Amino acid sequence: MDDAVFDSGYLSHSGFRDDFVRTFGATPGEEEDIDSVTLGWIESALGPLLAGADDRGVCLLEFSDRRVLEAQLANLRRRLGRPLAPGENALLARLRSELAEYFAGRRRAFELPLHAPGTPFQERVWSELLLIPYGEVRSYEEIARRIGAPKAVRAVGRANGMNRIAKDGSPVGYGGGVRRKEWLLNLERGAPQSVQLGLPVAGIGPSPHEPRLATKRPT
């Protein structure tokens, strides 16, 4: 416990304990005995990801530098009614393996169960996102038409932004950044591996002035 407390920069056990409870909903000693969502870090070619999984499926997959991450964690805790705790489980191990295969260009579909409940409208949008083929994108307008709500384009955009499971390890849209979107589309469209993050890519993705692409969740 001393190592965890002082190596994390805390000056006392009480400060560490208070922040732990505020973040994970339980004390360090209680965490091993509670029914929680397990959180873990996953390294990727596009930066570190924070993943979460419980006994039903993958609940969270987000880049660690996204500004909405804190809100996503709070929303996940509220939706599932369970604390979030750092650790490891079988689903996170499988997710790491499948993501590694995906980033190496050896996997086009994911086989992990998902457990990321939302509002009925959000779930309709997210279910439609699952149908986007590998290497393709869809506009918010098209997603709205496909779910039978053609006038709900902005609501589709908001639901897309609150999608807690990023597409195949990364958002295709602007949540994860334009450069990540271009890198992933090049990967899925079979571009040479010499195409690196940060280089301009002709003909891939939308204009920077038209950020209206939807994010697909892993299938």
Beta strands, then each sheet from edge to edge (+ up, - down):
strand 1: 37-42
strand 2: 49-53
strand 3: 58-63
strand 4: 84-86
sheet 1: 3+ 2- 1+ 4+
end
